[in-house]
């Protein structure tokens, strides 16, 4: 009986993880937008409006789906891009 229950729970979790909810899709769209516009002034309200969600709800869903809040994700994107640019400028140059 225990094995049957564990198998059922595992199957349900697998199904839940494969279903793309509207909030999941909105967060994915938001993340794509952020990656394309990270160098611009971006606000939570702007992104929420872009994906057609209330800003409070979007903020909660973003953290739930991404594991990071909006500001931390935006900062991380900017830092990663800065690292890439620094690597490109660290190559030896001829003077």
ZAVEX-808797 format. One record per residue: x, y, z of N, C-alpha, C in turn; residue in three letters. Coordinates in nm, 4 decimals, padded with zeros to 6 digits. Atoms other than C-alpha are relative to their C-alpha. Example, Ala and Ser with C-alpha at 12.3 -4.5 7.8 and 13.67 -1.06 7.14 Angstrom:
<pts>
neast, nnorth, nup, caeast, canorth, caup, ceast, cnorth, cup, rest
00.0890, -00.1190, 00.0000, 01.2300, -00.4500, 00.7800, 00.0900, 00.1200, 00.0000, ALA $
-00.0820, -00.1190, -00.0060, 01.3670, -00.1060, 00.7140, -00.0770, 00.1090, 00.0730, SER $
</pts>
This chain:
<pts>
neast, nnorth, nup, caeast, canorth, caup, ceast, cnorth, cup, rest
00.0835, -00.1188, 00.0000, 00.0000, 00.0000, 00.0000, 00.0884, 00.1258, 00.0000, UNK $
-00.0905, -00.1148, -00.0084, 00.2828, 00.2386, 00.0891, 00.0627, 00.0291, -00.1354, UNK $
-00.0617, -00.0166, 00.1309, 00.4495, 00.1803, -00.2489, -00.0981, 00.0595, -00.1010, UNK $
00.1020, -00.0526, 00.0910, 00.1257, 00.2538, -00.4317, -00.0194, 00.1493, 00.0243, UNK $
00.0170, -00.1408, -00.0346, 00.0820, 00.5823, -00.2458, 00.1212, 00.0813, -00.0454, UNK $
-00.1209, -00.0699, 00.0425, 00.4437, 00.6833, -00.3084, 00.0051, 00.0152, -00.1522, UNK $
00.0020, -00.0062, 00.1455, 00.4074, 00.6000, -00.6764, -00.1022, 00.1035, -00.0471, UNK $
00.1032, -00.0975, 00.0361, 00.0862, 00.8060, -00.6962, 00.0485, 00.1423, 00.0259, UNK $
-00.0529, -00.1323, -00.0331, 00.2500, 01.1028, -00.5238, 00.1069, 00.0402, -00.1009, UNK $
-00.1046, -00.0275, 00.0980, 00.5494, 01.0789, -00.7552, -00.0610, 00.0351, -00.1359, UNK $
00.0661, -00.0262, 00.1280, 00.3208, 01.0660, -01.0615, -00.0686, 00.1361, -00.0003, UNK $
00.0678, -00.1299, -00.0099, 00.1191, 01.3661, -00.9425, 00.1020, 00.1134, -00.0048, UNK $
-00.1050, -00.1026, 00.0027, 00.4359, 01.5672, -00.8789, 00.0578, 00.0164, -00.1404, UNK $
-00.0527, -00.0043, 00.1357, 00.5651, 01.4777, -01.2238, -00.0954, 00.0752, -00.0929, UNK $
00.1002, -00.0689, 00.0814, 00.2408, 01.5956, -01.3845, -00.0033, 00.1477, 00.0344, UNK $
00.0036, -00.1402, -00.0429, 00.2340, 01.9164, -01.1783, 00.1203, 00.0772, -00.0506, UNK $
-00.1212, -00.0673, 00.0456, 00.5909, 01.9968, -01.2782, 00.0013, 00.0221, -00.1510, UNK $
-00.0003, -00.0129, 00.1452, 00.5169, 01.9510, -01.6485, -00.1088, 00.0948, -00.0505, UNK $
00.1072, -00.0904, 00.0402, 00.2040, 02.1712, -01.6556, 00.0496, 00.1436, 00.0077, UNK $
-00.0428, -00.1397, 00.0039, 00.2801, 02.5252, -01.7608, -00.1216, 00.0883, 00.0269, UNK $
00.1116, -00.0840, -00.0414, 00.0402, 02.7494, -01.5724, 00.0131, 00.1384, -00.0630, UNK $
-00.0094, -00.1371, 00.0524, -00.0450, 03.1004, -01.6911, 00.1032, 00.0856, 00.0738, UNK $
-00.0995, -00.0782, -00.0736, 00.1698, 03.2458, -01.4130, 00.1417, -00.0429, -00.0378, UNK $
-00.1311, 00.0485, 00.0442, 00.4639, 03.0258, -01.5196, 00.0359, 00.0641, -00.1341, UNK $
-00.0230, -00.0577, 00.1323, 00.4285, 03.1491, -01.8773, 00.0280, 00.1491, 00.0117, UNK $
-00.0212, -00.1439, -00.0207, 00.4017, 03.5123, -01.7593, 00.1394, 00.0275, 00.0549, UNK $
-00.1341, -00.0183, -00.0581, 00.7188, 03.4775, -01.5515, 00.1074, -00.0272, -00.1054, UNK $
-00.0969, 00.0284, 00.1067, 00.9041, 03.3214, -01.8456, 00.0074, 00.1163, -00.0982, UNK $
00.0024, -00.1170, 00.0880, 00.7934, 03.6121, -02.0661, 00.0708, 00.1181, 00.0663, UNK $
-00.0629, -00.1093, -00.0740, 00.9046, 03.8569, -01.7984, 00.1514, -00.0173, 00.0022, UNK $
-00.1434, 00.0258, -00.0036, 01.2454, 03.6932, -01.7677, 00.0631, 00.0274, -00.1364, UNK $
-00.0493, -00.0264, 00.1353, 01.2899, 03.7092, -02.1454, 00.0077, 00.1507, -00.0241, UNK $
00.0025, -00.1451, 00.0160, 01.1924, 04.0770, -02.1449, 00.1155, 00.0644, 00.0772, UNK $
-00.1078, -00.0542, -00.0836, 01.4371, 04.1495, -01.8626, 00.1354, -00.0229, -00.0667, UNK $
-00.1272, 00.0295, 00.0667, 01.7216, 03.9778, -02.0488, 00.0220, 00.0875, -00.1230, UNK $
-00.0114, -00.0830, 00.1201, 01.6471, 04.1858, -02.3588, 00.0136, 00.1487, 00.0331, UNK $
00.0045, -00.1421, -00.0336, 01.6080, 04.5188, -02.1740, 00.0705, 00.0330, 00.1323, UNK $
-00.0618, -00.0171, -00.1312, 01.8324, 04.4837, -01.8669, 00.0752, 00.1321, 00.0140, UNK $
-00.0785, -00.1235, -00.0081, 02.0321, 04.7940, -01.9567, -00.0884, 00.1250, 00.0111, UNK $
00.0944, -00.1114, -00.0115, 01.7200, 05.0118, -01.9482, -00.0521, 00.0084, 00.1431, UNK $
00.0654, -00.0122, -00.1305, 01.5354, 05.1424, -01.6449, -00.1258, -00.0875, -00.0051, UNK $
00.1120, 00.0940, -00.0027, 01.2965, 04.8574, -01.5658, -00.0582, -00.0002, 00.1409, UNK $
00.0659, 00.0075, -00.1300, 01.0408, 04.8566, -01.2869, -00.0886, -00.1238, 00.0056, UNK $
00.0905, 00.1129, -00.0205, 00.8320, 04.5792, -01.1405, -00.1351, 00.0291, -00.0639, UNK $
00.1294, -00.0363, 00.0574, 00.5171, 04.7649, -01.2430, 00.0016, -00.0089, -00.1524, UNK $
-00.0136, 00.0049, 00.1459, 00.6411, 04.7953, -01.6009, -00.0048, -00.1445, -00.0500, UNK $
-00.0034, 00.1405, 00.0411, 00.7126, 04.4232, -01.6260, -00.1367, -00.0648, 00.0224, UNK $
00.1318, 00.0563, -00.0290, 00.3832, 04.3294, -01.4604, -00.1010, 00.0428, -00.1060, UNK $
00.0895, -00.0496, 00.1049, 00.2001, 04.5472, -01.7091, 00.0296, -00.0690, -00.1325, UNK $
-00.0410, 00.0660, 00.1241, 00.3982, 04.3896, -01.9943, -00.0606, -00.1406, -00.0107, UNK $
00.0537, 00.1370, 00.0014, 00.2754, 04.0421, -01.8943, -00.1463, -00.0044, 00.0448, UNK $
00.1432, -00.0125, -00.0289, -00.0741, 04.1675, -01.8064, -00.0403, -00.0599, 00.1345, UNK $
00.0319, 00.0453, -00.1346, -00.0656, 04.0901, -01.4345, 00.0053, 00.1169, 00.0970, UNK $
-00.0079, -00.0950, -00.1105, -00.1259, 04.2897, -01.1192, 00.1416, -00.0078, 00.0569, UNK $
-00.1397, -00.0010, -00.0431, 00.2139, 04.3977, -00.9841, 00.0237, -00.0814, 00.1274, UNK $
-00.0163, 00.0791, -00.1232, 00.1604, 04.2419, -00.6388, -00.0040, -00.1492, -00.0302, UNK $
00.0125, 00.1413, 00.0374, 00.0479, 03.9116, -00.7873, 00.1226, -00.0440, -00.0794, UNK $
-00.1178, 00.0323, 00.0805, 00.3308, 03.9200, -01.0409, 00.1228, -00.0202, 00.0879, UNK $
-00.1154, 00.0089, -00.0895, 00.5871, 03.9798, -00.7672, 00.0024, -00.1340, 00.0735, UNK $
00.0105, 00.1279, -00.0722, 00.4647, 03.6774, -00.5717, 00.0281, -00.1169, -00.0939, UNK $
-00.0183, 00.1090, 00.0952, 00.4517, 03.4549, -00.8795, 00.1431, -00.0055, -00.0530, UNK $
-00.1385, -00.0035, 00.0473, 00.7944, 03.5690, -00.9997, 00.0914, -00.0698, 00.1002, UNK $
-00.0821, 00.0625, -00.1051, 00.9516, 03.4693, -00.6685, -00.0288, -00.1500, 00.0081, UNK $
00.0392, 00.1410, -00.0091, 00.7571, 03.1418, -00.6627, 00.0586, -00.0810, -00.1165, UNK $
-00.0437, 00.0738, 00.1188, 00.8509, 03.0401, -01.0179, 00.1512, 00.0057, -00.0206, UNK $
-00.1410, -00.0233, 00.0295, 01.2051, 03.1799, -01.0263, 00.0913, -00.0255, 00.1197, UNK $
-00.0821, 00.0182, -00.1197, 01.3235, 03.1448, -00.6668, 00.0709, 00.1267, 00.0439, UNK $
-00.0619, -00.1292, -00.0323, 01.4420, 03.5070, -00.6699, -00.1052, 00.1077, -00.0192, UNK $
00.0933, -00.1090, 00.0245, 01.2581, 03.8318, -00.6382, 00.0450, 00.0775, -00.1237, UNK $
-00.0233, -00.0734, 00.1242, 01.2393, 04.0684, -00.9340, 00.1307, 00.0790, 00.0030, UNK $
-00.1194, -00.0855, -00.0090, 01.5091, 04.3111, -00.8164, 00.1277, -00.0837, 00.0011, UNK $
-00.1195, 00.0852, -00.0046, 01.7577, 04.0342, -00.7339, 00.0285, -00.0611, -00.1373, UNK $
-00.0185, 00.0580, 00.1326, 01.6997, 03.8733, -01.0735, 00.0558, 00.1049, -00.0966, UNK $
-00.0468, -00.1080, 00.0865, 01.7475, 04.2064, -01.2527, 00.1464, 00.0327, 00.0293, UNK $
-00.1394, -00.0263, -00.0380, 02.0685, 04.2769, -01.0576, 00.0920, -00.1107, -00.0500, UNK $
-00.0811, 00.1130, 00.0432, 02.1981, 03.9286, -01.1349, 00.0241, 00.0050, -00.1512, UNK $
-00.0156, -00.0116, 00.1453, 02.1346, 03.9775, -01.5080, 00.1019, 00.1079, -00.0346, UNK $
-00.0909, -00.1110, 00.0269, 02.3187, 04.3095, -01.5033, 00.1439, -00.0353, 00.0390, UNK $
-00.1337, 00.0399, -00.0444, 02.6121, 04.1663, -01.3087, 00.0606, -00.1003, -00.0978, UNK $
-00.0504, 00.1003, 00.0947, 02.6439, 03.8688, -01.5459, 00.0422, 00.0653, -00.1312, UNK $
-00.0359, -00.0692, 00.1236, 02.6441, 04.1003, -01.8475, 00.1291, 00.0808, 00.0211, UNK $
-00.1218, -00.0747, -00.0305, 02.9080, 04.3195, -01.6812, 00.1214, -00.0929, 00.0018, UNK $
-00.1093, 00.0975, -00.0015, 03.1231, 04.0099, -01.6220, 00.0416, -00.0371, -00.1427, UNK $
-00.0290, 00.0336, 00.1396, 03.0933, 03.9176, -01.9906, 00.0771, 00.1129, -00.0675, UNK $
-00.0675, -00.1139, 00.0612, 03.1946, 04.2673, -02.0964, 00.1425, 00.0150, 00.0519, UNK $
-00.1348, -00.0082, -00.0565, 03.4918, 04.2650, -01.8587, 00.0913, -00.1072, -00.0594, UNK $
-00.0814, 00.1058, 00.0608, 03.6109, 03.9326, -02.0009, 00.0431, 00.0385, -00.1403, UNK $
-00.0326, -00.0413, 00.1367, 03.5969, 04.0776, -02.3512, 00.1068, 00.1086, 00.0006, UNK $
-00.0982, -00.1100, -00.0028, 03.8002, 04.3843, -02.2495, 00.1304, -00.0415, 00.0656, UNK $
-00.1228, 00.0465, -00.0634, 04.0595, 04.1799, -02.0578, 00.0969, -00.0632, -00.0986, UNK $
-00.0899, 00.0600, 00.0972, 04.2020, 04.0324, -02.3743, 00.1110, 00.0980, -00.0358, UNK $
-00.1135, -00.0886, 00.0309, 04.5461, 04.1656, -02.4665, -00.0310, 00.0856, -00.1211, UNK $
00.0217, -00.0913, 00.1127, 04.5294, 04.4680, -02.6882, 00.1328, 00.0568, -00.0442, UNK $
-00.1245, -00.0587, 00.0494, 04.7930, 04.6229, -02.9070, -00.0098, 00.1525, 00.0091, UNK $
-00.0043, -00.1459, -00.0145, 04.8898, 04.9801, -02.8282, 00.0882, 00.0603, -00.1028, UNK $
</pts>
